[in-house]
Amino acid sequence: MANEELVTLTIQPYERAIILKKKLEEEGIVVVVDEVNQQQPLISSGVRLRIKEADLPKAMMLVEMNIIKGKRHSDRVVLIPVDFTERSEKACLLGFRCAHRLQASVVILHSYINTSFQASFPLSGRLHKNISEKYKEEELQAMSEMEQFSKRLKDFIPADLLEGVKYECRVEEGVPEEAILELAKILEPILIVMLTRGWMRKREDQIGSVTAEVMDSLRFPLLAIPEGLDLDDVPHNMVFCATLERSDLIPLDLIMSQFECHNVVLAHVESGNEPLVEQRMQALYEYCCHQYPSSKFLQKIYNIDDFFESFERNLQSQKIGLVVIPNKKRNIFARLFNPSIAHRFLFQTDIPLLVIPR
């Protein structure tokens, strides 16, 4: 250990640092504790936890996914919203594959909208009874459709996946995007899998896209797959849109461990007032080459003024099969008048998109 290069994972108060150290060591990560103030350690504001550089992605992921806060391995969930169409079948197949690789369970969600008339003023007993009956019928109908869909899972999901991944089906009242967001707050999924319409159909329904609404409000990773994609095609070429911060390492390691990415483009959009962009990009490039020697990495820095046009050209020329992009939570006015890169990408391309909230 003494001959290996150590990097700082975090600086914490002493009590918190000792808890973190114990939890990380339970996951097989060797941790060294150093005082921040070497001259006057007794009045130090905290201690530094240092680990091997090779363990950095795993350690950061453990912290990010709250495993060290007591979240059990069995609590990891992949959430799959469905509407019982053919897209839902493809979403479930992909979601089960991801859950198997990530050693997680699956929750299949269907939401229904209550069309019964709900008024704030008093209703006659007969009218109230009719509304209640209508409401119950819609709930029972949604539950019946989910039961039938659950029975059909064996028709499009291989038996080994269906038997090897625990799953449950849930029916919730509400518009789809709200139901997804509310359940995500409860489950804290490690991934949400949604199939989107093709490029031309998405352009016709830009404001009302459920995937876009969820993507712009979510605090959890979302994988958006175009409906026409062949799910047997493994994406070997990937673009990773980097922020050039340490937080890049978590989603990057997750993707590199779950996909056979032979060629990875590290892309960054320069805003014009960022410090040391080229140096930070070079540091990330060298880290990736060292950490993932079986993959080939390229660097690409885009100017914000002509980013999307250049980006699209490179996607086609390099045969990119997956784009990983960070996305900030945005309100409706920002989405309408100044759409994010992830939002524009969703509506203007037919390439799988993994959105990482930040």
C-alpha positions in Angstrom: 0.0 0.0 0.0 2.9 2.3 0.8 4.2 2.1 -2.7 0.9 2.7 -4.4 -0.4 6.2 -5.3 -3.1 7.3 -2.9 -5.8 9.9 -3.7 -8.1 11.8 -1.4 -11.7 10.6 -1.4 -13.1 13.1 1.0 -12.4 15.2 4.1 -14.9 14.7 7.0 -15.2 15.4 10.7 -13.4 12.6 12.7 -16.6 10.8 13.8 -18.1 10.7 10.3 -14.7 9.7 8.8 -14.4 6.7 11.0 -17.9 5.5 10.0 -17.1 5.9 6.3 -13.8 4.1 6.7 -15.5 1.1 8.3 -18.2 0.9 5.7 -15.7 1.2 2.8 -13.4 -1.5 4.3 -16.5 -3.8 4.5 -16.7 -3.4 0.7 -13.0 -4.4 0.3 -11.6 -0.9 -0.1 -8.4 -0.1 2.0 -8.6 3.3 3.6 -5.8 5.5 5.1 -6.8 8.2 7.5 -4.6 11.4 7.6 -5.0 14.6 9.6 -5.7 17.6 7.5 -3.7 19.9 9.9 -0.4 18.2 10.3 1.1 20.9 12.5 -1.8 21.1 14.9 -3.8 17.8 14.5 -5.7 18.3 17.8 -7.5 21.3 16.4 -7.9 20.0 12.9 -11.3 20.7 11.2 -11.4 17.2 9.8 -9.5 14.2 8.6 -8.7 13.0 5.1 -9.7 9.6 3.8 -7.2 8.4 1.2 -7.6 5.3 -1.0 -5.9 3.7 -4.0 -6.6 5.4 -7.2 -8.0 2.2 -8.7 -10.6 2.1 -6.0 -11.8 5.7 -6.5 -14.8 5.0 -8.9 -16.1 2.2 -6.7 -15.7 4.2 -3.5 -17.4 7.3 -5.0 -20.3 5.1 -6.3 -20.8 3.6 -2.8 -21.1 7.0 -1.3 -23.3 8.3 -4.1 -25.7 5.3 -4.0 -26.1 5.6 -0.2 -24.8 2.1 0.4 -22.7 3.5 3.2 -25.8 5.1 4.7 -27.4 1.7 5.2 -29.0 1.0 1.9 -28.8 -2.7 1.4 -27.7 -4.4 -1.8 -31.2 -5.9 -2.1 -32.7 -2.4 -2.2 -31.3 -1.6 -5.6 -34.1 -1.1 -8.1 -34.5 -0.6 -11.8 -37.8 1.2 -12.5 -39.6 0.5 -15.8 -42.7 2.6 -16.7 -45.1 0.8 -19.1 -48.3 1.5 -21.1 -48.8 -2.1 -22.3 -47.7 -1.3 -25.9 -45.0 -3.0 -27.8 -42.6 -0.3 -26.6 -43.4 -1.5 -23.0 -42.3 -5.0 -23.9 -39.0 -3.7 -25.3 -38.5 -1.5 -22.2 -39.0 -4.5 -19.9 -36.6 -6.6 -21.8 -33.9 -4.0 -21.7 -34.7 -3.1 -18.0 -34.4 -6.8 -17.0 -31.1 -7.0 -18.7 -29.8 -3.9 -16.9 -31.1 -5.2 -13.6 -29.4 -8.5 -14.1 -26.0 -6.8 -14.8 -26.5 -4.4 -11.9 -27.7 -7.1 -9.5 -30.9 -5.2 -8.9 -34.6 -5.9 -8.7 -37.3 -4.5 -11.1 -40.4 -2.5 -10.5 -42.8 -2.3 -13.4 -45.1 0.8 -13.1 -48.3 1.6 -14.9 -50.2 4.8 -14.2 -53.8 5.6 -15.1 -55.7 8.9 -15.2 -58.9 9.1 -13.3 -61.4 10.6 -15.7 -64.3 10.7 -13.2 -65.7 14.2 -12.5 -64.4 15.5 -9.2 -66.0 18.7 -7.9 -65.5 20.8 -4.8 -69.2 21.5 -4.2 -71.6 19.0 -2.6 -73.0 16.3 -4.8 -76.3 14.5 -4.6 -76.1 11.0 -3.2 -76.9 9.4 -6.6 -74.3 11.5 -8.5 -71.6 10.8 -5.9 -72.4 7.0 -6.1 -72.0 7.1 -10.0 -68.7 8.9 -9.7 -67.4 6.4 -7.1 -68.4 3.5 -9.3 -66.7 5.0 -12.3 -63.5 5.7 -10.3 -63.5 2.0 -9.1 -64.1 0.7 -12.6 -61.0 2.6 -13.9 -58.8 1.4 -11.1 -59.9 -2.2 -11.6 -59.4 -1.9 -15.4 -55.8 -0.7 -14.9 -55.1 -3.5 -12.4 -56.5 -6.1 -14.8 -54.4 -4.8 -17.7 -51.3 -4.9 -15.5 -52.1 -8.5 -14.4 -52.4 -9.6 -18.1 -49.2 -7.8 -19.0 -47.4 -9.5 -16.1 -48.5 -12.9 -17.4 -47.1 -12.0 -20.9 -43.6 -11.2 -19.5 -42.5 -14.8 -20.2 -43.3 -14.3 -23.9 -40.6 -11.7 -24.5 -38.2 -12.0 -21.6 -35.8 -15.0 -21.5 -36.6 -17.5 -18.7 -33.1 -17.1 -17.1 -33.7 -13.3 -16.8 -37.2 -13.7 -15.5 -36.1 -16.3 -12.9 -32.9 -14.5 -11.9 -34.3 -11.0 -11.4 -36.9 -10.3 -8.7 -39.7 -8.0 -9.9 -43.0 -6.6 -8.9 -45.8 -4.8 -10.7 -47.4 -1.6 -9.4 -50.4 0.5 -10.5 -50.7 4.1 -9.5 -53.2 6.8 -10.2 -52.0 10.0 -11.9 -50.5 11.3 -15.1 -47.5 9.3 -16.2 -44.7 11.8 -15.5 -46.0 12.6 -12.1 -46.5 9.0 -11.1 -43.0 8.1 -12.2 -41.4 11.0 -10.3 -43.4 10.3 -7.1 -42.6 6.6 -7.1 -38.9 7.4 -7.9 -38.7 9.5 -4.8 -39.8 6.5 -2.7 -37.8 3.8 -4.4 -34.7 5.8 -5.2 -33.9 3.6 -8.3 -30.4 3.2 -9.6 -31.8 3.4 -13.1 -35.1 4.2 -14.9 -35.6 2.6 -18.4 -37.9 4.2 -20.9 -38.4 3.6 -24.6 -39.1 6.8 -26.6 -40.8 7.3 -29.9 -38.7 7.6 -33.1 -37.2 11.0 -34.1 -40.0 12.1 -36.4 -42.8 11.2 -34.0 -40.9 12.8 -31.1 -40.7 16.1 -33.0 -44.5 16.1 -33.4 -45.0 15.8 -29.6 -42.1 17.8 -28.1 -44.0 19.6 -25.3 -45.9 16.5 -24.2 -43.2 13.9 -24.1 -43.3 11.9 -20.9 -39.6 11.0 -21.2 -38.6 14.7 -21.5 -40.8 15.7 -18.5 -39.3 13.0 -16.4 -35.7 13.6 -17.6 -35.8 17.3 -16.7 -37.2 16.8 -13.2 -35.4 13.6 -12.1 -32.7 13.0 -9.5 -31.9 9.5 -10.8 -30.2 8.1 -13.9 -32.6 7.6 -16.9 -31.9 5.5 -20.0 -33.9 6.5 -23.0 -34.0 4.1 -25.9 -35.6 4.8 -29.3 -38.4 2.4 -30.1 -36.8 1.3 -33.5 -33.5 0.3 -32.0 -32.4 -3.4 -32.2 -31.9 -4.3 -28.6 -29.5 -7.1 -29.5 -27.0 -4.4 -30.8 -24.5 -3.7 -28.0 -23.2 -0.1 -28.2 -19.4 -0.4 -28.6 -18.8 3.3 -29.4 -19.9 5.9 -26.8 -19.7 9.6 -26.2 -19.3 10.7 -22.6 -20.2 14.4 -22.1 -17.9 15.3 -19.3 -18.2 18.2 -16.9 -14.5 17.8 -16.1 -15.3 17.5 -12.4 -14.6 14.5 -10.1 -18.3 13.7 -10.3 -17.7 12.4 -13.8 -16.0 9.3 -12.4 -19.2 7.7 -11.0 -21.3 7.5 -14.2 -18.2 6.8 -16.3 -17.2 3.8 -14.2 -20.8 2.5 -14.1 -21.0 2.6 -17.9 -17.5 1.2 -18.5 -18.3 -1.7 -16.1 -21.7 -2.6 -17.7 -21.1 -2.0 -21.4 -18.3 -3.2 -23.7 -17.3 0.2 -24.9 -14.4 -0.2 -27.3 -14.2 3.5 -28.3 -15.1 6.3 -25.9 -15.1 10.0 -26.9 -14.7 12.3 -23.9 -16.6 15.4 -25.0 -16.9 18.7 -23.2 -18.8 21.9 -24.2 -16.7 24.9 -23.3 -18.7 27.9 -22.1 -16.0 30.4 -22.6 -15.1 31.3 -19.0 -14.0 28.0 -17.7 -10.5 27.7 -16.2 -7.9 25.1 -17.4 -10.3 23.3 -19.7 -7.6 21.6 -21.8 -5.5 20.6 -18.7 -8.6 19.1 -16.9 -9.6 17.2 -20.1 -6.1 15.8 -20.4 -6.2 14.7 -16.7 -9.5 12.9 -17.3 -8.1 11.3 -20.5 -5.0 10.0 -18.7 -7.1 8.7 -15.8 -9.4 6.8 -18.3 -6.5 5.3 -20.2 -5.0 4.1 -17.0 -8.2 2.8 -15.4 -9.7 1.2 -18.5 -6.8 0.0 -20.7 -9.0 -2.3 -22.9 -10.8 0.8 -24.3 -9.6 3.5 -26.6 -10.3 7.1 -25.6 -10.5 10.3 -27.6 -10.8 13.9 -26.5 -13.1 16.5 -28.1 -13.8 20.0 -26.8 -16.7 21.8 -28.4 -17.5 25.5 -28.6 -20.9 26.2 -27.2 -21.9 28.4 -30.2 -21.8 25.6 -32.8 -21.9 22.6 -30.5 -25.0 20.7 -31.7 -24.2 20.8 -35.4 -20.6 19.6 -34.8 -21.8 17.0 -32.3 -24.3 15.5 -34.7 -21.7 15.2 -37.5 -19.3 13.3 -35.1 -22.1 11.0 -33.9 -22.6 9.8 -37.5 -19.0 9.6 -38.5 -17.9 7.7 -35.4 -20.9 5.4 -35.4 -21.8 6.2 -31.8 -24.2 3.8 -30.1 -24.7 5.5 -26.7 -24.5 9.1 -25.4 -24.0 9.7 -21.7 -24.9 13.2 -20.7 -25.4 15.2 -17.4 -28.6 17.2 -17.0 -29.7 19.8 -14.5 -33.2 20.0 -13.2 -35.0 22.7 -15.1 -38.4 24.5 -14.9 -40.9 24.6 -17.7 -39.9 28.1 -19.0 -36.2 27.1 -19.3 -37.2 24.0 -21.2 -39.3 25.9 -23.6 -37.1 28.9 -24.3 -33.6 27.5 -23.6 -33.7 23.7 -23.9 -30.8 21.8 -22.4 -28.4 19.7 -24.5 -30.0 16.5 -23.2 -33.5 17.8 -24.1 -32.4 18.8 -27.7 -30.6 15.5 -28.1 -33.7 13.5 -27.0 -35.9 15.1 -29.7 -33.4 15.4 -32.6 -31.6 12.0 -32.7 -32.4 8.3 -32.6 -29.4 7.2 -30.5 -29.8 5.8 -26.9 -29.3 8.4 -24.3 -28.3 7.9 -20.6 -29.1 11.0 -18.6 -27.2 11.5 -15.4 -28.8 14.2 -13.1 -26.5 16.7 -11.4 
